[in-house]
């Protein structure tokens, strides 16, 4: 942290060599992690996962 400020996590094509199941699990992890810190994800790939396949947000 810099002067008490959180730094966002920048990720560039981290799932490029993952199969579909590992990619889904990676997105699940990022979904949970992003509740604590900002995650900025860059990719040139098109993922066919729908939001409900990789996130499970509780009703608010």
Rosetta blueprint (number, residue, H / E / L):
1 X L
2 X E
3 X L
4 X L
5 X E
6 X L
7 X L
8 X L
9 X E
10 X E
11 X E
12 X E
13 X L
14 X L
15 X L
16 X L
17 X L
18 X L
19 X L
20 X H
21 X H
22 X H
23 X H
24 X H
25 X H
26 X H
27 X H
28 X H
29 X H
30 X H
31 X H
32 X H
33 X H
34 X L
35 X L
36 X L
37 X L
38 X L
39 X E
40 X E
41 X E
42 X E
43 X L
44 X L
45 X L
46 X L
47 X L
48 X L
49 X L
50 X L
51 X H
52 X H
53 X H
54 X H
55 X L
56 X L
57 X L
58 X L
59 X L
60 X L
